[in-house]
């Protein structure tokens, strides 16, 4: 069982990241996944988070108790949720947006300039998908194929290609 | 009223509870939704309207929830399966016409995505405070059916079930969901149209000039016709006779209203549904419904691991309440632990039905919220230590 938290600002596609990951895990990888979310009334800018639990057996309790993975796309989100990460947790950050504290315990930090890469690809709105590619490569919790299908399934058809490009950009970053 | 395949989105999907509810309604043949949009129920409207065009369904936004339910009742009489969706404040507004729906014996489904209350409360946070309102909210005597789903899959399944029950018993059926289940995203499997059981409307098939809108079958349920199909027709919220004409004498009250109660009470055993897990040897049975049943199962799992004999009774129909089964379990188990996201509603039913045979402990919505297994486990531990059955409801955390 893996417990994952995505955090950021409203408008960054945080909830969408949760939806895509959940869809990849539950529909295409045929696992069990739950997703809960928390956001304010603002359309953009408010703190925003989504919590996923992915498991091979049925998920009873869909809240994260201690996170195995924290994906932070904003400093405020990082500050709020860092303590929920387990001692052997994995922390993924957008390095231009989040300055992490000195790492505690055995936490592993992986960083990527997701937003900058997205801008290079032509639209910063796909920063979350760059991050998802990176997330997939680092954590291996959901298969690459499953995630790509989920991405393609979750965005408007005219943006599928761009999003898959963004996903690959993030995925390859792990190898660099 | 045969199943309309266009409404069934067969396949495996990752849906929120609200989306699954809209899909359940469409699969059940619902083609009329009226609502005054209110969080946390809006995604039901959103999904329904996205799909409405392709299936030929209609959504009407009214000026308030009073007229919403009036629209739903009217649509149902014209032969459309009809539904509304709301949350606490809207549910309060609907109470007037809930009574009218009961009196006119109109099949329809009311989905209440419960949030924290009373009054406006917290629009985006979960609550289960409308459970007693669903049963007693409207004035006068009546019986109602209310279901409580605990996952997006159950939102789909129970919405269909709600339509089936409402057609069978000709009563408004409430789906008492909550913000938590409504916004939870999970896998939902929608079967092929042919595999979904749909209860057709019970139409009158005799001569047009002999039709009496409130003449009852042996099971106390009258037959329907579609308004506008050429039948003489009259409905009123006043106590009425078989023709639907108002008659205001005590005899008619007995003749008209007693069957409203009997048509449910006589079939309680058929209507009531629940799920039991490991209750056979259980010393403590956790009773829960909706969102809390997931926490109950998690706590049960942990308690079993540490050697405590704990079982779970999850209510599917909260109304009618499973009186008989709770009474039976009270004789076998030492105690019930009731878990609700309110400050005590269904726990009173459990206490009533345990007839002093078992302790009844209550875990309410505490400061830490509901996702707090420790409080539940510590209550289980403490109630196990009770030497005898205590009077009333026990709350260790006050």
Interface residues (C-beta under 8 A of the other chain):
Chain A: X18 X19 X22 X23 X26 X27 X32 X33 X34 X35 X36 X37 X41 X59 X60 X61 X62 X63
Chain B: X12 X13 X14 X124 X180 X183 X184 X185 X186 X187 X294 X295 X297 X298 X301 X371 X373
